[in-house]
Amino acid sequence: MKNVLISVSDKTGIVEFAQELEKLGYNILSTGGTFRKLKEAGIEQLQEVADFTKFPEGLEGRIKTLTPQIFAGILYLRENELHEKFMAENNLEDIDMVVVNLYPFKKNYLDESKDFREKVEQIDIGGPSMIRAAAKNFEFCAPVVDPADYAKIIAELKQEGDISLPTRKLLAAKVFEMTAHYDLLIAKFWVENAEKMPLRYGENPHQSAVILEDPFVEGVNLVKAKVLNGKPLSYNNFGDSTGALELAISFQEPFACIIKHASPCCAAIGETIEDAFSRAYEMGDSLSAFGGIIALNRKVNKATAEQIVSFFNEVVMAPAYDDDALEILRTKKNLRVLEVSNMDKVEPDFALKRVRGGTLMQEIDLKEISRENLETVTKEAPSEAEITDLLTAWKIVKMVKSNAIAIVKDGALIGANGGQTSRVDAMKNAIAQAGEKAAGAALASDAFFPFPDAVEAAGAAKISAIIQPGGSRNDEIVFAKADELGIKMVLTGTRSFLH
């Protein structure tokens, strides 16, 4: 006889599910309120966990399932001789399915009538442990956390005599989705109460916020940056700073940028970091730079520090600072000066975005485009200097909200625009910002041109070269328009949206 452990807070459909499992020959193990509900419903093949484990429930319910009998039954690899021997020697039984959903921590977290200790008691320990164990051993112990899956499981058991491997993998995925979100909320709760990495508020004063530290980061780390001057970072500071940092670490050459509201307004490469910062500020949108976030990928010297304090900034970050440079920066009491270590160690990372009902998760866009990756699609190819500007513009446009356009001349950003519903509008706005400097400049578009109208706008501004992904069904028309206007065009074959 197979064993299934059932212990649920959300009891939707659980009686009917247990009845079907009983018909299929399962012995049902249960605890607490779930046990009582199943017993009242007339389930006969029912056993309390304490009777199964021969170990009493204790510590006011804190100890129910956290026993070797339960976890051995869940984690036992049925095809492993050593496991089989251990189970036999210790008179342990298999557990073939775990049906558990967790204490309703979110409901209690949001309940303002509950105090700190009451909320702590709603942190489930045994539940997450059991479903994670079952998910790890998914081939032999099916983890079930979603009542919506009950019917599918019963159907497969009736038709095939077992739960299919694809379904088992899906059940395991749901486990880790559940525990990830459960633990994220618990982490927020504890950070709020421990006042660790405090944030005064979120994007606006009426929104609460915390920052949760990732303990697995080994490379560049904004959260662990040393604050050498100024106040702790705010929610918005962190958001803007991460964009500036991502841009700075994408360049091998000395590079400086200024980010405002998550978009670059000034950016440039240079012979030295002083040269890069000077050119970024002078060639870029210096008006928007007021109150911005500065990122540099080289040690800051005195001359660069003097430029930085010549106007108001919120944050400056770099891998290191000369002593006399730091002395100058500290003359600005509220300027947050961050020393970010490992800026040369860029490791894969993930971006998270919360949506109603779930969390979007993706790899950070670290794909690099080199000269060798470029495909020239016009009769005339860009010069080496133009290629340098095109590749610089491509790195920058990746940090501009889509639809995005970035214009670079002599290694410096001279115009950028993004967040537009029309690529033509983004083009026109970026060109307007660049002004007369647009003549002879290189331009990057984060996605293909669906029509030649944006290229026509670039031609009117005397743009010299364009880099774009390609892939439109009107590509040939766009290429022909570039040839007609004397614009060199190269393709990356890679889109770089940032929404």
C-alpha positions in Angstrom: 0.0 0.0 0.0 1.3 3.5 -0.9 1.4 6.3 1.6 0.4 9.9 1.0 0.9 12.6 3.6 -1.8 15.3 3.6 -1.5 18.4 5.7 -3.1 21.6 4.2 -4.0 25.1 5.3 -6.1 25.6 2.1 -8.5 22.7 2.3 -10.2 23.4 -1.1 -11.1 20.1 -2.7 -9.0 18.1 -0.2 -11.8 15.7 0.9 -12.7 14.7 -2.6 -9.0 14.3 -3.5 -8.4 12.1 -0.4 -11.5 10.0 -1.2 -10.2 9.3 -4.7 -6.7 8.4 -3.4 -8.3 6.0 -0.9 -10.2 4.3 -3.7 -6.8 3.9 -5.5 -5.4 2.1 -2.5 -3.4 4.9 -0.7 -3.0 5.0 3.0 -3.4 8.6 4.1 -1.2 10.2 6.8 -2.4 13.5 8.3 -2.2 15.9 11.2 -4.3 18.5 13.0 -7.2 20.1 11.3 -6.7 18.2 8.1 -6.9 14.9 9.9 -10.1 15.9 11.7 -11.7 17.1 8.4 -10.8 13.8 6.6 -12.0 11.7 9.5 -15.3 13.6 9.6 -15.7 13.0 5.9 -15.5 9.2 6.5 -12.0 8.5 5.2 -11.2 5.0 6.6 -7.6 4.4 5.4 -6.5 7.3 7.6 -3.6 7.5 10.1 -2.2 10.2 12.3 1.4 11.1 11.6 2.2 10.5 15.3 1.0 6.9 15.0 3.0 6.4 11.8 6.2 7.8 13.2 5.7 6.5 16.7 6.8 9.9 17.9 4.4 12.3 19.6 3.4 15.7 18.3 5.1 18.3 20.6 6.1 21.8 21.4 2.5 23.0 20.8 2.5 21.7 17.3 5.9 22.9 16.3 7.0 19.3 16.0 4.7 17.2 13.9 6.4 16.0 10.7 10.1 16.9 11.4 11.1 13.3 12.0 13.5 10.8 10.3 10.5 8.5 9.6 8.8 11.2 7.5 11.9 12.5 5.7 13.4 9.1 5.1 10.1 8.1 3.5 10.1 11.2 1.3 13.8 11.2 0.3 14.3 7.5 -0.2 15.7 6.7 -3.7 13.9 3.5 -4.5 16.6 2.3 -7.0 19.5 2.8 -4.6 20.6 -0.4 -2.7 22.1 1.5 0.2 18.9 3.5 0.6 16.9 0.3 0.5 19.1 -1.3 3.1 18.8 1.7 5.4 15.0 1.7 5.1 14.8 -2.0 5.9 17.2 -1.9 8.8 15.3 0.9 10.4 11.9 -0.4 9.6 11.0 2.8 7.7 8.2 3.1 5.1 8.0 4.9 1.8 6.0 8.1 1.4 4.9 8.3 -2.2 3.1 11.7 -2.2 3.2 14.8 -0.1 0.1 17.1 -0.3 1.0 20.2 1.6 0.3 23.9 1.3 1.8 26.3 3.8 0.7 28.4 6.8 -1.0 31.5 5.5 1.9 33.8 6.3 1.0 36.6 3.8 -2.5 36.9 5.3 -1.1 37.3 8.8 1.8 39.6 7.6 -0.8 42.0 6.2 -3.1 41.7 9.3 -2.2 44.8 11.3 -4.0 43.4 14.3 -1.3 40.7 14.6 1.8 41.5 16.6 5.4 40.5 15.8 5.4 37.2 17.7 2.0 36.1 16.3 3.4 36.7 12.8 6.6 34.7 13.6 4.4 31.7 14.6 2.9 31.7 11.1 6.2 30.9 9.5 5.9 27.4 8.4 8.9 25.1 8.9 7.8 21.5 8.4 5.7 22.3 5.3 8.4 23.9 3.2 10.8 21.2 4.3 8.6 18.4 3.3 7.5 19.8 -0.1 11.1 20.7 -1.0 12.2 17.2 0.0 9.5 15.7 -2.2 10.3 18.0 -5.1 14.0 16.9 -4.9 12.9 13.3 -5.0 10.1 14.0 -7.5 10.6 10.7 -9.4 9.5 8.7 -6.4 7.5 11.2 -4.2 5.1 13.5 -5.9 4.9 17.0 -4.3 1.4 18.5 -4.5 0.9 22.1 -3.4 -1.9 23.4 -5.7 -5.5 22.2 -5.4 -5.9 22.9 -9.2 -3.7 19.8 -9.8 -5.8 17.3 -7.9 -8.0 16.4 -10.8 -5.0 15.9 -13.2 -3.2 13.7 -10.7 -6.2 11.5 -10.1 -6.8 11.2 -13.9 -3.2 10.1 -14.5 -3.3 7.6 -11.6 -6.5 6.1 -13.0 -5.4 5.9 -16.6 -1.7 5.1 -16.3 -1.4 3.8 -12.8 1.2 6.4 -12.0 1.9 10.2 -12.3 3.9 10.9 -15.5 7.4 12.4 -15.3 6.4 15.7 -17.0 3.7 16.1 -14.5 6.0 15.4 -11.6 8.5 18.0 -12.9 5.6 20.5 -13.1 4.6 19.7 -9.6 8.2 20.2 -8.4 8.4 23.5 -10.2 5.3 24.7 -8.3 7.0 23.8 -5.1 9.9 26.1 -5.6 7.7 28.8 -7.0 5.7 28.6 -3.8 8.7 28.5 -1.4 10.5 31.3 -3.3 7.7 33.7 -2.9 6.9 32.5 0.6 10.5 33.1 1.7 10.8 36.4 -0.1 7.9 37.8 2.0 9.3 36.3 5.2 12.7 37.9 4.4 11.0 41.3 3.9 9.2 40.9 7.2 12.5 40.1 9.1 14.5 42.9 7.4 11.8 45.4 8.3 11.9 44.3 12.0 15.7 43.9 12.2 16.1 47.3 10.5 18.8 45.8 8.3 19.6 47.8 5.2 16.8 50.3 6.1 15.2 52.2 3.3 13.2 55.2 4.5 10.5 54.5 1.8 10.0 53.2 -1.7 9.6 55.1 -4.9 7.3 57.5 -3.1 7.1 58.4 0.6 3.8 56.5 1.1 5.4 53.2 0.0 7.4 50.9 2.4 10.5 49.2 1.0 13.5 47.1 2.0 16.5 45.7 0.1 17.1 42.0 0.4 20.7 41.0 0.1 21.7 38.1 -2.3 24.2 36.0 -0.4 25.3 34.2 -3.5 26.9 37.1 -5.3 30.7 36.7 -5.8 31.4 39.4 -8.4 30.5 43.1 -8.6 28.1 44.0 -5.7 26.2 47.2 -5.3 24.5 46.2 -2.0 27.9 45.5 -0.4 29.4 48.7 -1.6 31.3 50.7 1.0 29.6 54.0 1.7 32.5 56.4 2.2 30.4 59.5 2.4 26.8 60.6 2.7 23.5 58.9 3.7 22.5 55.3 3.0 21.0 54.8 -0.5 17.3 55.2 -1.0 15.0 52.9 -3.1 15.4 55.2 -6.1 19.1 55.5 -5.6 19.5 51.8 -5.7 17.4 51.5 -8.9 19.3 54.2 -10.7 22.6 53.1 -9.4 22.3 49.6 -10.7 21.7 50.9 -14.2 24.7 53.2 -14.0 26.8 50.3 -12.6 25.7 47.9 -15.3 26.7 50.5 -18.0 30.1 51.2 -16.4 31.1 47.5 -16.1 30.3 46.9 -19.7 33.2 48.9 -20.9 36.9 47.9 -20.9 38.1 51.4 -21.7 38.1 54.2 -19.1 34.4 55.1 -18.9 32.1 57.5 -17.1 28.4 58.0 -17.1 25.6 59.9 -15.4 22.2 58.3 -15.0 19.0 60.3 -14.4 15.7 58.5 -13.7 17.2 55.2 -14.9 18.4 56.5 -18.2 21.9 57.7 -19.3 22.1 61.5 -20.0 25.9 61.6 -20.1 28.3 58.8 -21.1 31.8 58.6 -22.7 34.9 56.6 -23.1 38.3 58.4 -22.8 42.0 58.0 -22.6 41.8 58.5 -18.9 39.0 58.5 -16.4 39.3 62.3 -16.1 39.0 62.6 -19.9 36.1 60.3 -20.0 34.1 62.2 -17.3 34.9 65.6 -18.8 33.8 64.4 -22.3 30.7 62.7 -20.9 29.5 65.9 -19.2 30.5 68.4 -21.9 29.2 66.4 -24.9 26.0 65.0 -23.1 22.9 66.4 -21.6 24.6 68.4 -18.8 21.3 70.0 -17.8 19.7 66.7 -17.0 22.9 65.6 -15.2 21.9 67.8 -12.2 21.0 65.4 -9.3 22.2 62.3 -11.2 24.0 59.1 -10.4 27.6 58.9 -11.5 29.4 55.6 -12.3 33.1 55.3 -13.3 35.1 52.2 -14.0 38.5 53.5 -12.9 40.0 54.9 -9.7 38.9 58.5 -9.2 41.7 61.1 -9.0 41.7 64.6 -7.7 41.0 66.3 -11.1 37.9 64.0 -11.7 36.6 64.6 -8.2 36.9 68.4 -8.7 34.7 68.0 -11.8 32.2 65.9 -9.9 31.7 68.4 -7.1 31.2 71.3 -9.5 27.5 70.5 -9.7 24.9 68.7 -7.6 24.9 64.8 -7.7 23.2 62.2 -5.6 25.6 59.3 -5.9 29.1 58.6 -7.2 30.5 55.1 -7.5 33.8 53.8 -8.6 36.2 50.9 -7.8 38.5 53.1 -5.7 39.4 56.8 -4.9 42.7 58.6 -4.3 42.9 60.1 -0.9 42.9 63.7 -2.1 39.9 62.8 -4.4 38.0 61.4 -1.5 38.8 64.5 0.6 37.3 66.7 -2.2 34.2 64.5 -2.6 33.6 64.6 1.2 33.2 68.4 1.0 29.7 67.6 -0.3 28.0 66.4 2.9 25.1 64.6 1.3 26.9 63.2 -1.7 26.8 59.4 -1.4 30.3 58.1 -2.3 30.4 54.4 -2.9 33.4 52.1 -3.3 32.2 49.1 -5.4 34.6 46.2 -5.4 35.0 43.6 -8.1 33.9 45.9 -10.9 36.1 43.8 -13.2 34.3 40.6 -12.2 31.0 40.5 -14.0 29.1 37.3 -13.4 25.7 36.2 -14.7 22.8 37.6 -12.7 19.0 37.8 -12.8 16.4 40.5 -13.1 13.2 40.2 -11.3 9.9 42.1 -11.9 6.8 41.6 -9.8 3.5 41.3 -11.6 0.0 40.6 -10.0 0.0 36.9 -9.3 3.7 36.2 -9.9 7.2 37.3 -10.6 9.0 37.6 -13.9 12.5 36.4 -13.8 15.1 36.6 -16.6 18.9 36.6 -17.1 20.5 40.0 -17.2 21.4 41.0 -20.7 25.2 40.5 -20.7 25.5 39.6 -24.4 28.4 41.5 -25.9 28.6 42.5 -29.5 32.1 42.8 -31.1 33.4 44.0 -34.5 33.3 40.3 -35.6 29.6 40.1 -34.9 28.6 43.0 -37.1 27.0 42.5 -40.5 27.4 45.4 -42.9 24.2 45.6 -45.1 24.9 48.8 -47.0 27.2 49.3 -50.0 29.7 51.3 -47.9 31.1 49.8 -44.6 31.8 52.0 -41.6 35.3 53.1 -40.7 37.2 51.8 -37.7 36.4 55.1 -35.8 32.7 54.7 -36.7 32.6 51.1 -35.6 34.0 52.2 -32.2 31.2 54.8 -31.9 28.6 52.3 -33.1 29.6 49.7 -30.5 29.7 52.4 -27.8 26.3 53.5 -28.8 25.1 49.9 -28.7 26.2 49.4 -25.1 24.5 52.6 -24.1 21.2 52.0 -25.9 20.9 48.8 -23.9 20.4 50.9 -20.8 17.8 53.2 -22.4 14.1 52.3 -22.0 12.5 51.0 -25.2 11.8 52.2 -27.8 15.4 53.4 -27.5 17.8 55.5 -29.6 21.3 56.5 -28.6 23.6 58.8 -30.6 27.4 58.8 -30.0 30.2 60.9 -31.5 33.9 60.5 -30.8 33.1 58.1 -28.0 30.6 60.3 -26.2 26.9 60.2 -25.9 25.3 63.3 -27.5 21.7 62.3 -27.6 19.4 59.6 -26.3 15.7 59.0 -26.0 13.5 56.1 -24.9 10.2 55.0 -23.4 8.4 56.2 -26.5 5.5 54.3 -28.2 7.0 55.3 -31.6 10.5 54.6 -32.7 10.3 57.6 -35.0 9.5 59.9 -32.0 12.4 58.4 -30.1 14.6 59.1 -33.1 13.4 62.7 -33.5 13.8 63.4 -29.8 17.4 62.0 -29.6 18.4 63.9 -32.8 16.9 67.1 -31.3 19.0 66.6 -28.2 22.1 66.0 -30.2 21.5 69.1 -32.3 24.2 70.1 -34.8 26.6 67.6 -33.2 24.5 64.8 -34.8 26.3 65.4 -38.2 28.8 62.6 -38.7 27.7 60.7 -35.5 26.8 57.0 -35.0 23.3 56.0 -33.9 22.0 52.8 -32.2 18.5 51.5 -32.2 17.6 48.8 -29.7 15.3 47.1 -32.1 14.8 46.9 -35.9 13.2 49.6 -38.0 9.8 48.5 -39.2 9.7 51.3 -41.8 12.4 53.6 -43.4 10.9 56.7 -41.8 13.2 56.7 -38.8 16.2 56.3 -41.2 15.0 59.3 -43.2 15.0 61.3 -39.9 18.6 60.2 -39.3 19.6 61.1 -42.8 18.1 64.6 -42.4 20.3 65.0 -39.3 23.4 63.8 -41.3 23.9 60.7 -39.1 26.9 58.9 -40.5 26.3 55.3 -39.4 23.5 53.2 -37.8 23.7 50.0 -35.7 20.5 48.0 -35.3 19.4 44.3 -34.8 17.7 43.8 -38.2 14.9 41.3 -38.6 12.1 43.4 -40.0 10.2 42.2 -43.0 11.0 45.6 -44.5 14.8 45.2 -43.9 15.6 45.5 -47.6 13.7 48.7 -47.9 15.4 50.1 -44.8 18.8 49.1 -46.1 18.1 50.7 -49.5 17.0 53.9 -47.8 20.3 54.0 -45.8 22.2 53.5 -49.1 20.2 56.3 -50.7 21.0 58.7 -47.8 24.7 57.7 -47.6 24.3 56.1 -44.2 26.4 53.1 -43.4 24.4 50.4 -41.6 25.4 47.3 -39.6 23.3 44.6 -37.9 23.9 43.0 -34.5 21.4 40.2 -35.1 20.4 40.8 -31.4 17.6 42.8 -30.0 18.1 44.7 -26.7 14.8 45.8 -25.3 14.7 47.3 -21.8 11.1 47.7 -20.6 
